Structures are given as C-alpha cells and as structure tokens.
Amino acid sequence: MPPKCPATSPAMSPSIVKKTRKSLTLEVKLDIVHRHEREEKTNSIARHHGLTLSTVSTIFKSADSIKKAGETASSLQAKRST
C-alpha cells in the first residue's frame, strides 16, 4: 500500500526558500544591548533592526561578552588614532 502523503524534497517545492544568515556588526549588537538597558521593549528593538525576537534575546544573554569586545575595540581604535 502506498503512503498517504507523497514524500517531497525541497527541490520539488518551489515555495521553500533557504534563509541566509546575517552577520551583525559589533556596533549593532552594542546598540541592541544599550537599548535593552534603557528598558526598551524587545519587540521594538527587533523591529528597528529587522531581526527576530530570538536573535535579540540571544544578544541580551551574551551582553557581557559583547560589552568586553566593545571595550577592546574602542581601546584599539583610540590607539590607532593617536
């Protein structure tokens, strides 16, 4: 007896589009963290940057390491300009 629903592969279905990953800059991540610290709503932050809520929440969770990276980058920038 054949299966009720035929198996379809992604190649057979033209409506399936593979999402590409976005690479966020440190500046964008720092902006998201600062907005969160100012108690801006997560949904508002996500819409502003065109991201999903889960992406913004993940950035909140790693806020400490993002801040450290921002401090390191700013100190390197200061050394280059002098």
C-alpha positions, -999 to +999 in steps of 0.1 A: +000+000+000+015+034-010+019+061+017-010+086+020+013+117+015+040+115-011+074+125+001+085+158-013+120+171-015+129+208-012+139+207-049+103+198-057+087+226-038+095+260-053+079+279-024+106+268+001+133+295+003+165+289+022+173+317+047+207+332+047+225+340+079+231+376+088+263+387+103+257+415+128+284+441+135+296+448+170+281+483+167+246+468+161+250+444+190+261+472+213+232+493+202+208+464+210+224+459+244+222+497+252+185+498+241+178+469+264+195+485+293+173+516+287+144+492+291+132+495+255+108+466+246+124+436+229+098+437+201+106+473+194+144+466+192+138+436+169+117+456+145+141+485+145+170+462+134+149+438+113+157+408+135+137+381+152+129+382+189+151+351+195+181+368+179+177+399+201+172+377+232+204+358+224+223+390+222+209+401+256+222+368+271+257+374+258+257+411+267+287+408+290+310+394+263+297+419+238+305+448+261+340+434+267+345+432+229+333+467+226+357+480+252+386+462+235+376+475+201+373+511+214+407+510+231+423+497+198+406+524+179+419+550+203+455+536+200+453+538+162+441+574+160+469+587+183 
